[in-house]
Amino acid sequence: MIHISTPGGPTLQDVQRAQQTLKSVVKLTPLNHSKTFSTLSHHEIYLKLENLQTTGSFKVRGAYNKISNLSNQELQNGVIAASAGNHAQGVALAAQIRGTPCTIVMPENASLAKIAATQAYGAQVVLHGNSYDESYEHARLLQQQFGFTYVHAFDDPHVVAGQGTIGLEILEQLPTVNAVVVPIGGGGLAAGVAVAIKSIHPNVKVFGVQSAAVPAFAQAFQTGRLDRFPAAATIADGIAVRLPGQLTFQMAKSYIDGVLTVEEEEIYRTLVLLLERSKLVVEGAAGAALAACIYHKLPPDLGNVAVVLSGGNIDVTVLSRLIEHGLAESGRYLRLAVHLADRPGALRDLLDGIAPLGANVLSITHRRIGTKILLGQTEVEIDLETRDVHHIERILNALEEKGYKPSLRD
């Protein structure tokens, strides 16, 4: 068992030892240059593809390093963690490899896919509570009751050191890197990457990014104190941590150059761009880091910028809604409603008016009953595939010229 060098947090040597520990477990993920995102951001963007990592996220790095540093007695007693996502799978796989019993407490509303994935790595899943906080409290009770070792998602020096191995890989893959951008929630990834990068090249900038919906770390970085932030909905749920870690916050103050925030719409658009331009499926937290680049949150003229795409475990249902949202937002999907006379040929006449405009009809819904539908009328809701916002404007104007009164629908 190797102990962390200093009580104040892991050092470069700790991260280097973690790299040796992880060598046979984690993948050396690619660092790919992106011409598209370089053009959009005015920096040279390199994507660190941790979405292709074992378990689909960087979390296995910290989890395995933590569990590998437990004593034989601790391994025999087993480990426990609370998580509804990537940390659960990282801990479960690490425990399976090390042969230690593993319990994961997840909220009762956790997705079936994530529960199944965690169980597939050999963990016992306990469903408790309606939120992460309630699951965390229950996990701590089970820890005390059964003598488990708790594997924290971020506020642990061995976990931080494991996450920091990404920083070492970036320096090896791109020695001329000028800045590194990482998603930040509890701060384990950002703190680990920053200590690795700054210890070797102090002039390289390191920025953390989180959603403006839950900017707990950004707020703490600005005020200098840790306060619990109210819960809020965000697509970047992996970094929606309401209270940053004590250890990671102290390290951030020493090593991180800034914590930036991005809006939800900016994250949505970035995820769709990654799908379309780079053929990459990533989760909201990863999209937040890249969004900070292409929406010009970073200082100008940084040069070579490595962006950590931290994970790719996005629910299929969320991905489907994301694609629809992205198409609508970019003007490539239109849902409109038109009131027609309830007579034969009325729908044909409407479609004959749409056909020359080059829009593809995806679906049609008729309604004859509704508080705003007059007797003798029918409401027709049409979903159209369009080219862009200008195409939509031409369609709406053309319909109005023909006497229709189209209204937009969400």
N, C-alpha and C positions, 0 to 999 in steps of 0.2 A: 504494500500500500504506500503510495506517494502522497505526501502532504503538500498543500499549497505553500509556496515559499514565504509569503508574508500575510499577516492577518488582515491587511488592508485590501487584499484582492490578489488575483493571479498576476504574475509577471510574464514577460516574454518567455522565460525558461519554462514556466508552467504550460504555456500554450505549445511550446515546442515538444514538451513531453507528451502532451495530449495528442499531438500530431502522430507521434510514434505509436501511441496506444490505439489510435483509430485507423492506422494504416491498412489493416486487413478487414476493416468493417465498412468504412464509408467509401463512396466513389469520389474520385477526383473529377468534379463536375466541370464542364466546359466554361470558358470565358470567351464569349463570342462578340465580335464587333458588329454593331448594327448601323448600317448606312442610313436607314430610315430615321431612327431615333437620334442619330447624330445631327441630321439635317434639322429635325424639329426642335432640338434642344440648344443648338449652337455649341455643343461640346462633342468630343469624340466618345461615344457611348459604347461600353463593353458590358455585356449582360452575363453575370455569374449565375449559372443555371442550377440553383439548388432545388428548383422544382423537379429536377431529374434525379435528385438524391434518393437513396434508399429510404423507404416509407413516404417519399414524396415531399420531404421537407428537411431543412437543416437540423431539426430538433434532435435527431438521433446522435449527432455529434456530442452535444452536452450530456445527454442522458447516458450514453455509453461510457463517456469519460468519468462521470460521477459513479456509476455502478462498478466500474473497473477499479475504483479506488476504495471500495468498501472492504472491510476485514472479512475473513472467512465466517466469523460468527454473524456479522451483519448480512452477508449473502445467504446464510442458512435461514435467518429470520425472515428474509423477504423484503421487498420494497413496495411502496405505495405512492400514488400520485393522484392529483385531481386535474382533470382536463376534459374538454369536449372536442379536442381536435388533434393537432399535430404532436403535441407533447405526449399525449396518451400512446400513440403508435410508436414514437421514439423510445419511450421508457419500456413499453411491452417488448419491442424487438431486442433492446439492449439486455433486458432481464432474461429473455429466452436464450440469447447467445451465452450469457454468463451462468445460466442454469440456476437462477434464483427465482423463488416464487414472486409473482407480481399481481398487485391489485390496483385497478384503476377505478376511481369514483367519477362518474359522469352525470350530468344533469338528466333528469327523467325525459326531457325533451330533446336529447341529443339525437342526431340523425342515425337511422338504422345502419347506413353504410359505414359510418365511423365506428359504431359499436361493433359491427361485424369485423371490420378491419383490425380493430384492437384485439378482439378475441382470437382472430386468426394468428396473431403473434404469441398466443398462449396465455394472455392475461385473463384474470378473473375480473369481470366488469360488474361494478355495483352502481345501480342507478339510484341517485338520491338528490332531492331538491329540484328547484326550478331555475337555478342559476349557478354559475361557476362558484360564487361566494358560498352558497349553501353546500355545494359538493366539496369545496375545500375544507369547510368546517367539519364535515362528516369524515373526510379523509384523515384529518388530524386526530379525531376521536378514535378512529380505527387504529391509527399509528400507535397511540398511547395504550390502547387496549391489547394489541397483539405484538407490540415490540418491533413493528416494521421500521425501516428507514424511509423517511420522506424524501422524494426526489423533486425538488422545486423546479418550476419551469424556467426560472431565470435568476433568482436571488441566491446563488450558490457559487462559490469560487470554482469548483470543478466543472460545473455546467458552463460558466462563463469562459473558462479556458478551452473547453471543447468547442464552443461556438467560435472562439477566436482563431481556430485553425483555418477558417475561411479566409481570414486576413493574410495568413502565411501563403495560402494557395494563390491569392490574387497577386501578391508580390512576386511569386515565382512565375506566374503566367504572364504578367504584365509589369516588368520592372520599371517602366516609365510612367506608371500610374501617378496621377496628380491629385485625385480625390476619389473617395469611396462613399457611396450612398447606401444606407441600409434602412429597412423598416425598423421602427422602435416602438415597443409596447411596455413590457417590464424592463427592458434594457439589456438583457443578457447577450443578445446577438451584437448589438451596437457596442457594448462595453468590451466584449471579447475581441471583436474585429479591431476596435480602436487601439487597445493596448498592444496588439500584435503589430499593427501598421506603424503606430507612432514610435514604438520602441526601436524600430529599424530605420524608418524614414520619418522623422518628426515633422517635416514640411508637407507631407501628404495630408490633405484635409479629410476629415471624416464627419459626415452629416447623418443624423437620424431623421426619419420622416414618419409621421403618423397622421391619421385622419383628423380633420378639424372637429369632427363629431365627438371624439373622446380624446382631447389633447392633454392628457394628464402629465405625460413626461415633458411636453413642450412648456406647459404651465410651470412645472417644477423647475425646469431649466431656467426659466425667466425670473421666477420669484425667489429661487434658492431654497425652497422648502417643499416637503412632500405633503400633499393634501389629496384626500380621496375625491375623485371626480365622479359626478353623477353618471349613471349608466345611460347609454343612448344607442340607437340602432345605427349600424355602419356595415358596409360590405366588407370592410377591413376588420373583421371580427377577431382575427388572430393577433392584432395589436391594440384591441380595445381594452387595455388594462387600466383599471380605474385608479390603482395605486402602484406607482413604480417601486422597484426594490431599493432597499437601503444601500446595499453594496453596489448595485449597478448605478445608482444615482451618484454616489461618491466618485465612482470611476468615470462616469460621464463628465462630471465637472472638471476632471483632470485631463481627459483625453479627447473629448468630442468637441468639434468646432461649432456645432449648432444643431438645434432640433427644429425642423420645419414642419408645417402642416399643409395638407392638401384637402380640397373639397371633395365631397362624394361624387359629384358629376365628373370631376377630373379623374378620379379613380375608375369610374365606369368607362369613360372614353379610352383610357389607357389600356384597360383589359381587352376591350374590343380591338384596339389597334394591335396589341400583341397577338391576338388570335389571327387577325387578317394579314398583318405584314410579316410576322415572324413565325407564325404557326405554333405559338406557345400558349399552353393553358396554364394560367397561374391564378392564385387566390388573391383576394383583395389587398392583403398586407403587402404582397410583392408588387402589385400594381401601384400602391401608394408611393413606393420608393422611386419608380420610374416616372410617375406623374410629376414628382417634384422637379425632375429634369426637363420634361417636355413642356411644362407650364411655367418654366423660368423662375422657380423659387430659389435656385442656387445662385451664388455670385457669378458674374460673367467671366468668360475667358479662363476657365479652369484647365482646359486641355483634355487629357485622357481621364475619363470618369468611369469607374467600375460600379455597376448597380447590382446589388444582391437581390435576385428574384428568389425570395426565401422559401416559397413552397408552391405546390400545384394542386393541393387537395381542396378543390372547390366542388361543392355539391352539384350534381347534374341539374337539379331543379333550379338552383341559383344561376348556373351557367346558362340555362335556357332563357330565364328571365333577363339575364344580362345581355344576351344576344338581341333579344327583342327590344330591350331598352336602348341598346347601342344603335340598332338600325333606325329606330324612331328618332333618336336624338340627332343622328347624322342625315336625316331626311330620306332614308331608304325604305321607310315603311310608313304607311298612312292608313289610319282608320277614320272613316267619315260616315256620317249619317245624313240621309236625305229623305224628306217626306214626299211621297208620291200619291197620285190618285189611285185608288184601289180598283184598277181596271186592267183587262188584258192588254199587254203590249207596253205598259208603263215602264217596267223594268228593262225591257228590250231597248226602249228609246234611251234610257239612262246609260246603259252599257254601250250603245252605239255612239253615245257622246264621249265616253271614256276611251274607247278602243283607239281612235286616231291619235290620242295623246301619248301612247306608248307605255302606259302603266299596266302591269300584270295583275289581274284579279286573283287574289288568294282565297277569299271566302266571301259569302254573302249570307246575311241573316235577315229574315222578314219578321216584323212585329206589327200586329194589327191592334193590340191592346196596350194602352199606356196612358198615363195622366196627360201627356202632351200630344197624343195622337187623336186627331179629330175623326168623327164618324165619316166613313167613306175614304179614309186615308190609310196608308200603310207606311211604316218607317222601315227603310232599308239601310242596314249597316254593312259597309263594304270595307274589306281589308285589301289594300293595294301595295304591290311592290313598286317602289319608285327609285329614281336615280339620285336625287339630291333635293335640297330645300327649294331650289329654283324650279325644279320639275313639279314639286308639290304646288307652288304658287301658280304655275301655268294651269294645272288641273283645276284648282279651285276657281280661278278667274274664268276659265272656259265654261265650267258648270254654271257659274253665276250669269254669264252672258246668255246661256240657254234657258234661263229662268228658274234654275234650281237654287235652293238655299242650303248648301252643304254646311254641316257643323262638324268640327273635329272631335274625336273621342279618344280617350286614353286607352 
